């Protein structure tokens, strides 16, 4: 592994989950705000358990428009905030997590 070769810390970037604002589910089903929250917080927990991971950068701050195609409908919905900059569920948990 390259990390072992150079013995340098790493920062994990561009991880997240598409979610539609306002979609909620008790079982954290895909596309729900609960799914996005659970996935992101679990990934961060795993990253923080690795001594060589210095930090993380979630993809993306806010939803944004993209061209429509067979894999995306009306934009990229991986934002912690909506296109209108309204917080999704995960934003509140990240705020608490990053207060320290």
MDTraj code that builds the backbone (N, CA, C; nanometers):
import mdtraj as md
import numpy as np

residues = "UNK UNK UNK UNK UNK UNK UNK UNK UNK UNK UNK UNK UNK UNK UNK UNK UNK UNK UNK UNK UNK UNK UNK UNK UNK UNK UNK UNK UNK UNK UNK UNK UNK UNK UNK UNK UNK UNK UNK UNK UNK UNK UNK UNK UNK UNK UNK UNK UNK UNK UNK UNK UNK UNK UNK UNK UNK UNK UNK UNK UNK UNK UNK UNK UNK UNK UNK UNK UNK UNK UNK UNK UNK UNK UNK UNK UNK UNK UNK UNK UNK UNK UNK UNK UNK UNK UNK UNK UNK UNK UNK UNK UNK UNK UNK UNK UNK UNK UNK UNK".split()
xyz = np.array([
    [0.0848, -0.1187, 0.0000],
    [0.0000, 0.0000, 0.0000],
    [0.0889, 0.1244, 0.0000],
    [0.0508, 0.2257, -0.0752],
    [0.1293, 0.3486, -0.0865],
    [0.1489, 0.4175, 0.0484],
    [0.0466, 0.4142, 0.1331],
    [0.0574, 0.4793, 0.2633],
    [0.1728, 0.4206, 0.3434],
    [0.1875, 0.2916, 0.3400],
    [0.2966, 0.2265, 0.4128],
    [0.4319, 0.2615, 0.3518],
    [0.4350, 0.2751, 0.2225],
    [0.5603, 0.3073, 0.1534],
    [0.6118, 0.4446, 0.1947],
    [0.5222, 0.5436, 0.2000],
    [0.5636, 0.6810, 0.2287],
    [0.5414, 0.7216, 0.3742],
    [0.4623, 0.6449, 0.4482],
    [0.4351, 0.6720, 0.5892],
    [0.3836, 0.8144, 0.6126],
    [0.2847, 0.8546, 0.5324],
    [0.2256, 0.9876, 0.5429],
    [0.0786, 0.9765, 0.5835],
    [0.0280, 1.0758, 0.6557],
    [-0.1150, 1.0747, 0.6887],
    [-0.1979, 1.1029, 0.5637],
    [-0.3250, 1.0658, 0.5682],
    [-0.4122, 1.0921, 0.4545],
    [-0.5382, 1.1642, 0.5009],
    [-0.6024, 1.2316, 0.4064],
    [-0.7325, 1.2945, 0.4274],
    [-0.8279, 1.2296, 0.3279],
    [-0.9398, 1.1807, 0.3770],
    [-1.0400, 1.1166, 0.2920],
    [-1.1335, 1.2251, 0.2393],
    [-1.1544, 1.2268, 0.1083],
    [-1.2401, 1.3289, 0.0478],
    [-1.3533, 1.2645, -0.0326],
    [-1.4536, 1.3437, -0.0577],
    [-1.5644, 1.3116, -0.1474],
    [-1.6359, 1.1822, -0.1131],
    [-1.6931, 1.1772, 0.0060],
    [-1.7780, 1.0651, 0.0442],
    [-1.9124, 1.1206, 0.0876],
    [-2.0170, 1.0448, 0.0674],
    [-2.1498, 1.0898, 0.1062],
    [-2.2567, 1.0005, 0.0474],
    [-2.3810, 1.0462, 0.0538],
    [-2.4942, 0.9680, 0.0038],
    [-2.6002, 1.0618, -0.0508],
    [-2.6527, 1.0274, -0.1686],
    [-2.7649, 1.1036, -0.2228],
    [-2.8843, 1.0905, -0.1295],
    [-2.9520, 1.2013, -0.1076],
    [-3.0734, 1.2000, -0.0262],
    [-3.1658, 1.3111, -0.0740],
    [-3.2925, 1.2885, -0.0596],
    [-3.3904, 1.3888, -0.0969],
    [-3.4425, 1.4554, 0.0294],
    [-3.4247, 1.5851, 0.0370],
    [-3.4671, 1.6613, 0.1547],
    [-3.6144, 1.6364, 0.1823],
    [-3.6446, 1.6069, 0.3080],
    [-3.7823, 1.5837, 0.3479],
    [-3.8252, 1.4384, 0.3425],
    [-3.7424, 1.3515, 0.2841],
    [-3.7747, 1.2086, 0.2810],
    [-3.7195, 1.1457, 0.4083],
    [-3.8066, 1.0876, 0.4889],
    [-3.7668, 1.0283, 0.6165],
    [-3.8131, 0.8836, 0.6234],
    [-3.7397, 0.8040, 0.6980],
    [-3.7709, 0.6624, 0.7120],
    [-3.7195, 0.6118, 0.8457],
    [-3.7979, 0.5319, 0.9136],
    [-3.7543, 0.4754, 1.0414],
    [-3.6366, 0.3802, 1.0241],
    [-3.6273, 0.3141, 0.9091],
    [-3.5228, 0.2149, 0.8858],
    [-3.4046, 0.2695, 0.8061],
    [-3.3943, 0.3976, 0.7929],
    [-3.2842, 0.4609, 0.7192],
    [-3.2710, 0.4027, 0.5787],
    [-3.3802, 0.4005, 0.5043],
    [-3.3795, 0.3497, 0.3675],
    [-3.3041, 0.4447, 0.2761],
    [-3.2473, 0.3887, 0.1687],
    [-3.1736, 0.4717, 0.0733],
    [-3.2583, 0.5907, 0.0307],
    [-3.1931, 0.7020, 0.0085],
    [-3.2485, 0.8308, -0.0332],
    [-3.3089, 0.9081, 0.0831],
    [-3.3254, 0.8474, 0.1997],
    [-3.3823, 0.9202, 0.3134],
    [-3.2731, 1.0003, 0.3836],
    [-3.3156, 1.1016, 0.4573],
    [-3.2195, 1.1819, 0.5335],
    [-3.1538, 1.0980, 0.6429],
    [-3.2259, 1.0014, 0.6958],
    [-3.1685, 0.9135, 0.7987],
    [-3.0565, 0.8271, 0.7410],
    [-3.0756, 0.7798, 0.6190],
    [-2.9716, 0.6991, 0.5533],
    [-2.8444, 0.7818, 0.5351],
    [-2.8594, 0.9038, 0.4853],
    [-2.7433, 0.9907, 0.4653],
    [-2.6708, 1.0156, 0.5973],
    [-2.7481, 1.0472, 0.7015],
    [-2.6886, 1.0732, 0.8333],
    [-2.6142, 0.9508, 0.8849],
    [-2.6795, 0.8365, 0.8830],
    [-2.6178, 0.7144, 0.9359],
    [-2.4921, 0.6765, 0.8586],
    [-2.4983, 0.6845, 0.7264],
    [-2.3824, 0.6474, 0.6451],
    [-2.2644, 0.7403, 0.6708],
    [-2.2881, 0.8702, 0.6671],
    [-2.1791, 0.9664, 0.6867],
    [-2.1180, 0.9529, 0.8259],
    [-2.2015, 0.9434, 0.9285],
    [-2.1476, 0.9318, 1.0645],
    [-2.0712, 0.8010, 1.0842],
    [-2.1173, 0.6932, 1.0217],
    [-2.0453, 0.5660, 1.0320],
    [-1.9107, 0.5733, 0.9598],
    [-1.9084, 0.6340, 0.8423],
    [-1.7819, 0.6485, 0.7695],
    [-1.6823, 0.7331, 0.8484],
    [-1.7298, 0.8414, 0.9086],
    [-1.6415, 0.9265, 0.9892],
    [-1.5875, 0.8487, 1.1086],
    [-1.6720, 0.7686, 1.1710],
    [-1.6274, 0.6880, 1.2852],
    [-1.5163, 0.5909, 1.2435],
    [-1.5330, 0.5269, 1.1298],
    [-1.4295, 0.4352, 1.0804],
    [-1.3011, 0.5120, 1.0506],
    [-1.3133, 0.6266, 0.9850],
    [-1.1945, 0.7067, 0.9529],
    [-1.1198, 0.7478, 1.0793],
    [-1.1947, 0.7901, 1.1806],
    [-1.1310, 0.8345, 1.3052],
    [-1.0672, 0.7197, 1.3824],
    [-1.1034, 0.5971, 1.3496],
    [-1.0422, 0.4816, 1.4166],
    [-0.9066, 0.4455, 1.3560],
    [-0.8720, 0.5081, 1.2453],
    [-0.7450, 0.4802, 1.1778],
    [-0.6445, 0.5897, 1.2126],
    [-0.5319, 0.5549, 1.2728],
    [-0.4355, 0.6570, 1.3158],
    [-0.3737, 0.7361, 1.2008],
    [-0.3758, 0.6824, 1.0817],
    [-0.3147, 0.7496, 0.9668],
    [-0.4111, 0.8433, 0.8940],
    [-0.5390, 0.8456, 0.9345],
    [-0.6354, 0.9371, 0.8724],
    [-0.6360, 1.0668, 0.9517],
    [-0.5920, 1.1736, 0.8869],
    [-0.5793, 1.3042, 0.9510],
    [-0.7109, 1.3818, 0.9515],
    [-0.7950, 1.3585, 0.8513],
    [-0.9200, 1.4322, 0.8436],
    [-1.0073, 1.3821, 0.7310],
    [-1.1220, 1.4489, 0.7165],
    [-1.2168, 1.4093, 0.6137],
    [-1.2841, 1.5321, 0.5547],
    [-1.3328, 1.5160, 0.4312],
    [-1.4056, 1.6236, 0.3640],
    [-1.5257, 1.5620, 0.2934],
    [-1.6438, 1.5895, 0.3458],
    [-1.7670, 1.5316, 0.2918],
    [-1.7973, 1.5917, 0.1550],
    [-1.8496, 1.5078, 0.0658],
    [-1.9031, 1.5552, -0.0615],
    [-2.0535, 1.5580, -0.0441],
    [-2.1122, 1.6618, -0.0361],
    [-2.0823, 1.7963, -0.0756],
    [-2.1501, 1.8910, 0.0229],
    [-2.1089, 2.0162, 0.0246],
    [-2.1694, 2.1158, 0.1131],
    [-2.3193, 2.1284, 0.0865],
    [-2.3556, 2.1453, -0.0403],
    [-2.4968, 2.1646, -0.0744],
    [-2.5294, 2.0936, -0.2052],
    [-2.6556, 2.0556, -0.2193],
    [-2.7021, 1.9964, -0.3446],
    [-2.6753, 2.0937, -0.4584],
    [-2.6542, 2.0405, -0.5777],
    [-2.6365, 2.1275, -0.6939],
    [-2.6948, 2.0621, -0.8179],
    [-2.7287, 2.1464, -0.9134],
    [-2.7916, 2.0993, -1.0367],
    [-2.6878, 2.0362, -1.1281],
    [-2.7278, 1.9284, -1.1933],
    [-2.6456, 1.8638, -1.2953],
    [-2.7364, 1.8293, -1.4122],
    [-2.6771, 1.7904, -1.5214],
    [-2.7591, 1.7479, -1.6345],
    [-2.8284, 1.6163, -1.5993],
    [-2.9472, 1.5975, -1.6522],
    [-3.0208, 1.4745, -1.6249],
    [-2.9689, 1.3628, -1.7141],
    [-2.9570, 1.2439, -1.6573],
    [-2.9209, 1.1254, -1.7345],
    [-2.9719, 1.0027, -1.6605],
    [-2.9290, 0.8865, -1.7016],
    [-2.9825, 0.7629, -1.6433],
    [-2.9362, 0.7373, -1.4998],
    [-2.8374, 0.8104, -1.4505],
    [-2.7929, 0.7891, -1.3124],
    [-2.8259, 0.9058, -1.2200],
    [-2.8735, 1.0168, -1.2765],
    [-2.9056, 1.1325, -1.1930],
    [-3.0326, 1.1997, -1.2404],
    [-3.1194, 1.2267, -1.1463],
    [-3.2445, 1.2938, -1.1781],
    [-3.2445, 1.4322, -1.1146],
    [-3.2267, 1.5339, -1.1956],
    [-3.2393, 1.6720, -1.1490],
    [-3.1357, 1.7113, -1.0444],
    [-3.0140, 1.6670, -1.0603],
    [-2.9085, 1.7191, -0.9753],
    [-2.8405, 1.6190, -0.8855],
    [-2.7352, 1.6684, -0.8218],
    [-2.6591, 1.5905, -0.7254],
    [-2.7159, 1.6227, -0.5878],
    [-2.7642, 1.5227, -0.5182],
    [-2.8343, 1.5417, -0.3904],
    [-2.7509, 1.4961, -0.2711],
    [-2.6194, 1.4973, -0.2849],
    [-2.5337, 1.4516, -0.1755],
    [-2.5022, 1.5616, -0.0746],
    [-2.5573, 1.6782, -0.0928],
    [-2.5273, 1.7897, -0.0046],
    [-2.5751, 1.7702, 0.1380],
    [-2.5022, 1.8322, 0.2302],
    [-2.5434, 1.8385, 0.3701],
    [-2.6553, 1.9426, 0.3834],
    [-2.6607, 2.0340, 0.2861],
    [-2.7655, 2.1357, 0.2766],
    [-2.8339, 2.1227, 0.1406],
    [-2.9561, 2.1727, 0.1300],
    [-3.0273, 2.1742, 0.0026],
    [-2.9689, 2.2834, -0.0866],
    [-3.0166, 2.2913, -0.2104],
    [-2.9728, 2.3998, -0.2998],
    [-3.0094, 2.5358, -0.2421],
    [-3.1168, 2.5407, -0.1637],
    [-3.1617, 2.6657, -0.1008],
    [-3.0911, 2.6909, 0.0322],
    [-2.9922, 2.6075, 0.0633],
    [-2.9081, 2.6188, 0.1846],
    [-2.9843, 2.5893, 0.3133],
    [-3.0860, 2.5050, 0.3023],
    [-3.1561, 2.4576, 0.4211],
    [-3.0865, 2.3309, 0.4708],
    [-3.0632, 2.3185, 0.6009],
    [-2.9903, 2.2009, 0.6506],
    [-3.0730, 2.0733, 0.6389],
    [-3.0053, 1.9660, 0.5996],
    [-3.0656, 1.8332, 0.6051],
    [-3.0356, 1.7768, 0.7440],
    [-3.0927, 1.6624, 0.7748],
    [-3.0779, 1.6016, 0.9067],
    [-2.9317, 1.5873, 0.9470],
    [-2.8472, 1.5437, 0.8565],
    [-2.7058, 1.5199, 0.8880],
    [-2.6340, 1.6478, 0.9308],
    [-2.6771, 1.7630, 0.8821],
    [-2.6105, 1.8896, 0.9163],
    [-2.6131, 1.9142, 1.0667],
    [-2.7229, 1.8824, 1.1313],
    [-2.7354, 1.9040, 1.2759],
    [-2.6414, 1.8123, 1.3538],
    [-2.6277, 1.6890, 1.3077],
    [-2.5374, 1.5942, 1.3748],
    [-2.3915, 1.6325, 1.3529],
    [-2.3592, 1.6800, 1.2332],
    [-2.2215, 1.7232, 1.2060],
    [-2.1858, 1.8461, 1.2892],
    [-2.2798, 1.9372, 1.3044],
    [-2.2553, 2.0562, 1.3869],
    [-2.2158, 2.0150, 1.5280],
    [-2.2892, 1.9206, 1.5862],
    [-2.2573, 1.8727, 1.7211],
    [-2.1231, 1.8004, 1.7241],
    [-2.0978, 1.7191, 1.6240],
    [-1.9741, 1.6413, 1.6185],
    [-1.8521, 1.7322, 1.6071],
    [-1.8638, 1.8393, 1.5314],
    [-1.7492, 1.9267, 1.5044],
    [-1.7363, 2.0410, 1.6043],
    [-1.8243, 2.0486, 1.7046],
    [-1.8142, 2.1555, 1.8047],
    [-1.6856, 2.1466, 1.8854],
    [-1.6381, 2.0269, 1.9081],
    [-1.5196, 2.0087, 1.9938],
    [-1.3940, 2.0520, 1.9252],
])
top = md.Topology()
chain = top.add_chain()
for i, resn in enumerate(residues, 1):
    res = top.add_residue(resn, chain, resSeq=i)
    for name in ("N", "CA", "C"):
        top.add_atom(name, md.element.get_by_symbol(name[0]), res)
traj = md.Trajectory(xyz[None], top)
